[in-house]
C-alpha cells in the first residue's frame, strides 16, 4: 500500500490535515489564543505579583571583595555603567578630535565615577580607554595621560 503513495501526495495530505487542524483550533478556541503575549509565549510577566522566595546572601568578606560605591550599589554595576558610557562616547566621537579635547571629555566622564578610582577595576578601564582611543580615534595616549584621567 505504501508503494502506491508518492512524496507529493504524502505532503499534500499532510499539509491538508495540518490546515484542517488549525482551522478547527481557531473555530473552537477563537483567534485570541494566537495573540496572547507573544514575547513570553503567553505566560504572565515574571513581575506580575510573584514574590521572590530566595535572595542572594553576600557575606561581609564578599562585600569587601566585590566592593560597593557610596550609594550602596555594587561596584560591578558602577563599572558596567562607566564602560557603557565610554563605549557610547567613543562610538559617537569624531576621528578628527584633538588629543586635548579627547582627554578633557574622558576626564569628565571618569570623574562621574569616583568609587572606581583606586579599585581593582581602575587598571582595566585605563587599558580599555587607551586601546579604544587608539582604535576609534587614532590617538595614542601615554601612560601618564591615562593615569592623569583619574586625578
Secondary structure as GFF3:
##gff-version 3
##sequence-region A 1 151
A	DSSP	three_ten_helix	2	4	.	.	.	ID=ss1
A	DSSP	alpha_helix	7	29	.	.	.	ID=ss2
A	DSSP	three_ten_helix	31	34	.	.	.	ID=ss3
A	DSSP	alpha_helix	60	66	.	.	.	ID=ss4
A	DSSP	alpha_helix	75	92	.	.	.	ID=ss5
A	DSSP	alpha_helix	99	110	.	.	.	ID=ss6
A	DSSP	three_ten_helix	114	116	.	.	.	ID=ss7
A	DSSP	alpha_helix	122	137	.	.	.	ID=ss8
A	DSSP	alpha_helix	143	148	.	.	.	ID=ss9
###
